[in-house]
Amino acid sequence: MNLFATISILLLTVSSISAQYCTAVCMTKFHRSIADITGIGSSETTTMLAPFHKIIANTEDNRSAHKQIRALCQRVKSWETCVRSCSRDSARAILLSSMEQWKKFCALMRKPTRASNEYLNCERDHQQEVSKHCDAYMPTTFTITVFCKSLEKYRDCSDRYMHRCSDEAFLVKKAIDDAIQHSFAKVLKFATNRIRLPQR
Ligand SMILES: *[C@@H]1O[C@H](CO)[C@@H](O)[C@H](O)[C@H]1NC(C)=O
């Protein structure tokens, strides 16, 4: 669990309460493509929640990570086109804001550069450390406060396992983190009064 996950949880929730058929159809299609690319069943929530991190953690080398990321980024584009074709409502606005982090990630990872390879490499190590030591605990029923506290705890823990990134890779990482924060803040602004967190 991480910020990608948070956004995606918001997305899942938004799409499940979405009154609009159109945005719900776009989400279903998008989830199906994530399942296609990561090769993991669409019922496995964790993959749905953080597909890019899953790709990074699961791929053995930089080349196959880049390949899968590119494939997923194509689907992000189709997802955006799909959502933009829907009529304006808050679900559409939330989806478009949440997409910004994905688009930024895709822009940064479009080409295999030394920086992007180094980023993949140190993110992969980091993810493996974090998954060994940090618990993404979620109680069965929770409010947004509990959810945020739990997430914060997880982030504190994962921050303890510092990335051993090169300076270049760190810049990529920082740009991605900033995009996530920015996107998350926007989503929250739209969604605060509307969402109920899903129960696991
Ligand atoms: C990925 O790229 C980095 C930077 O070029 C390199 O140091 C690392 O060995 C590569 N890792 C894999 C698993 O391909």
The ligand as an ORCA input file, in Angstrom:
! r2SCAN-3c Opt
* xyz 0 1
  C      18.666     -1.302    -14.218
  O      19.394     -0.157    -14.614
  C      20.341      0.311    -13.654
  C      20.906      1.637    -14.141
  O      21.384      1.574    -15.434
  C      21.418     -0.770    -13.469
  O      22.357     -0.327    -12.512
  C      20.749     -2.037    -12.993
  O      21.688     -3.063    -12.893
  C      19.598     -2.452    -13.918
  N      18.888     -3.513    -13.238
  C      18.353     -4.554    -13.834
  C      17.786     -5.586    -12.931
  O      18.301     -4.665    -15.046
*
